[in-house]
Amino acid sequence: MRLVQTFLSFLFFTTICSQEIWANTTLIDEVSIEKQLSEFIRDYNQGMQSSDAEIIVKHYDKEMYLMPAFHKTLLGKENAFLYHKAFFDRFDILAYERENFETLDLGSQLCVLGEFKMKVRLKNETQVVELHGKYMDIWKKEQTGITLISEIWNYNHHTDLTEQLKFNDVPGTVLAYQGHLPINDNIRFEIASINHFTEEFIANRDHVLWKQLYADDAIALFSYKPVFKDKNALDQFIKDHVAELPIFEKLDIRNNYINDLGEYVVNYASHIANWRNNEYSGISTGKGIKIWRRAPNGTLKIVRQISTYDYNY
């Protein structure tokens, strides 16, 4: 199984590495893109409300990367289908609605941000739980349309359903336990260097340095928080957040994939944190996607970011 997961990961990265080619040959127009994005929203809402996984995953690329909150990453369309099916087998979906609030054109790819809300109930139980969250979808452009290559989400609040949102029988991969990218070109060197510095100033609770990672027009989607669309609100969150952090005995931010699209860089990353807080200690892992943008002066800043926890395998 480990060998298969490694192969699927390699296949996914090889596939999306070739996507820059489409930037020069794509024939799809903005009208077609908006139509397909609207169809996906319609089908996703319908699929969740009717517990129909097929209507959702038909939009997924064969080498889909599904990154749910509180679960391992699912590599490939078939495993993504199994995740949705397991979700529907465990929960009754009483209400579901998602809505995009931004589409950012990255060249050969699209970054779509949105929010969702749903009411669920564990089968054979009576308690109804309402969940609110947000997501980032990465689509690739092709001559005939767009296909979804990665989807990640988190929740705006804590929930008692954390354990029930794990599906141990569904094949998945903890990205943080996989080998990180070899540092063998300029962009990998640059982002790995930023990661290493980030580990230091997070461990030192230095919010002044942390907030400088972000562009003035950044949008950030952190777990247990609302969407941050305003830089001042984001800066204040970082300042408040560092005061809540545990002591990190070791923090490792790892690059799992980097796709340099020119002005934008799509960065799939994960982390391992060895932490302690008073008498408690532990090891936790998480994953996320950062969209970096190259400014005219050469500066690399985060313009879009989402992260979520594995909790914890």
N, C-alpha and C positions, 0 to 999 in steps of 0.2 A: 504493500500500500504506500509506503514512504517513497519507493522508487517511482510509482505511478504519479504521486502528487508532485514530485520533483520534475518529472517529465512534463506534466500539465502546466506547471509554473513556467518552465522554459518555453513551452509552446506558446503560451499566452504572451510572454514578453517578446518572443521572436515575431509573433503576428503583429503586435502593435508597434514594434520597432520599424516595420515596413510601411507604416501609415503615412509618413511624410511624402511618399510617392504620389498619393492621391491628391495632395494639395495642388499639384500642377495639372491634373487630368480630370478632376471632378467636374461633373456637369450639373450637379444638384443646385437648385436655387433656394433663396430664402423662403419662398412661399411653400415649396415642398417640405423644407425642414420644419416650418411651423405646423404644417399639416400633420406630419408624422409625430411630432412632439405632442400635439393635441390628441392624436389617436392613442398614443401610449398612456397619457393621463386617463383617457376614457376607459381603455382596456384594463389599466391597473386598478382603477376604482371599481370597475365591474368585477374583475377577477377576485379582489379582496372581499367584496360584498357577497359574491356567490361561491367563494372557496374554490375557485377554478385556477389552478396554477398554469395551465396551458396557455390561457389567454394573456398572461403576463410574460412568460418566458419566450413566447414566439418573437418578441422584439429583441431578445438577447443574442449577442454574438456567440458563436460556437465556443470560443475561448473566454467566455464571460468571467468576470472577477466580481463576485458578490461578497460584500464586506458588512455583515449585519452587526448591530450592537449586541454585545454579550455572547458572541459566537465566533467560532473559527471562520476564516475566509474560505469561501467555496470556489474552487477552481473549475471552470467549465460549465457549460449550459446544463448538462445533465445533473450535476451536483446542485446547481442553483434550483433546478426543478424539485429535487428531493427536499431541499430546505423549505420551499414554499409548501410542498405537500405535507411535510411534517408539522409545519405551523398550523395548517388547516385541520390536520388530524387531532391536534391538541386543543385548539381554541375554536369557539364559536365567534364569528365576526359579526357583531351586532350593528356596527356602523364603521365606515371608512371613507376618508376623503383626502386626496392630495392635490396640491396646486403648485405649479412652478411660479417663482417670482423673478427669475433672471435666467437668460441664456447668454453666455459669453462665448464669442467665436474665437477659437484658439488657432485657426488656420485649417489644418486637416482634422481637427477634432472640435467638439463643443463641450463646454462645461455648463450644466444645468443645475440650478439650485432651487429648492422648494421646501414646502412644509407639509406635514400630514397630521391628521388626528384620527383616532379610532377608539371604538369601544369593543372590548373583548371579554370573554368569559371562558374559563376553563370548562371543558366538557364535563357534564355531570355535576357541576357546581352552580351556585346561584349568584355569587358576587360578580358584579360588573366592574371592570377596571377601564378607566379612560387614559389613553396615552397620547401625548403630543410630542412631535419630533420634527426633524429636518433632515434633508438628504442632499447629496451631490451625485449626479449622474454624469458620466463621461461617455460621449457618443463619438463614433468615427464616421467621417464622411466617405461615401463611396459613389461610384457613378450612378447607381440605381437608387440611392437613398442613404439613410443613416442606420447604424446598428449600435446597440448599447453594449459597451465593452466593460464598464464597471459601474457599480452602484454601492453606495455606502450611506449609512444613516446612524443617527443617535437620537436620544430622547432629551427633552427639555428639563426633565425632572427625574428624581429617583423613583424607583418602582419596586414593589415587593415581588414582581414577576421575574426577577433576574434569573433565578434558577430554571424557571419554566421556559425561558427564552433560549435555553441551550438544548440542542438536539444531538445527543452523543452518538446516535446511530447514523447520522448524516456525515459522509466523508468531508473532512475539512482540514485546513492547514493553519497553524499559528505562524503568521508571517515572521514574527520576531525570532522564531526558532530556526528560520531558514538562513542560508548563507547570504550575506549582504553583497551588494554589487562590488566587483573589483574596481579599484580606483585607477583607471587606465586612460582617462581622457580629461579634458579641461573642465567640462561641466560637472562630472562626477567628483573631481578634486575640489571644485569650488563649493558644491553643496555639502560634501563630506566635511570640509573645513568649517562651514557655518554650523553644521550639526554638532561638531566637537565643541565649538565655542558656546553653542546653545546649552549643551550639557552642563558646562561650567556655570553660566550665569543663572540657570534655573536652580542648580544645586545651591548656589549662593543667594538665591531669592532676590535677584537684581532685576526689578521690574523696569528700570530705566533702560537697560540694555535690551531686555526682552521685547519691549514695545517697538524698538527700532527695526525689528524684522519685517514690519508690515508697511505696505504702501499707504498713502493717505486715503485711498479709496478702497481699502481692503474690506472684505466681508468674511467673517469668521464664524464657524459653527462648532462650538465646543459642547461637550456632553454636559447635561444638567443645567444648561443655560439657554436663554433665547438667542436668536440670531443677532449678531453684532454687525450693523451696517454703518455705524458712525465711528470714526477713528477715536474721538474723545471717549466714547463709551467703552470701546475696546481697550484703550489705555487704562481706564479706571478699573475695568475688570481684571486686567493683568496685575495692577497694583494691589488690588484686594486679594486676588488669588494667591499670590506668592506668600501672603501672611498665613494662609491656610495649609500650605504644603507641609508634608512630613519631611524628615531628614532623609535625603537620598544617599545611601552608602555607595551606590553605583547606579548610574543612569546611562543607558546606551541607546542612542537614536540611530536607526539603521535605514539605509536606503535599499529598498527592494527592487525598485525600477525607476529610471529617469528617462523621460521622453522629451528631447529637446526639439521644440517645434519652431524655433526662431525667436520671435519676440517673447513667447510663452514657453515655460518648462513645466511639464506635468510630472510630479514627484510622488510616487507611492512609497510610503515610509512606515516603519514600525518602531516600537521601543520596548525595552526591558528595564524595569525599575526595581532595584533592591532598596526597600524603604523601611524606616522605623518611625514610630510615633508613640512616645512614652513607652508603655510596656508592650505595645503591639509592633509587629514587624511582618514583612512578607515580600513576595516577588509578584509583580503584576506586569501584564503585557497589553499593548494596544496597537492600533493601526490607524492610518489616515492618508489623506491625499492633500498635497499642497500644490497650488498653482502659483509659480513664480513668474514675474515679468521683468524683462530687461529694459531698464530706462535708457534714454539717449546717452546719458553719461556713463553707462556701463553697469550701474548699480543693479543688483538682483534683490527684489523685494517680493514678499508674499502678497498676492492680491486676493486669493480665495483659499480657504482652508477648512477642512473638516477632520475630526478625529473621533475615535470611539474606542471603548475598552473590550478586551476579550472576556474578562471575568470568568474564570481564569483557569486555564488548562495546565 
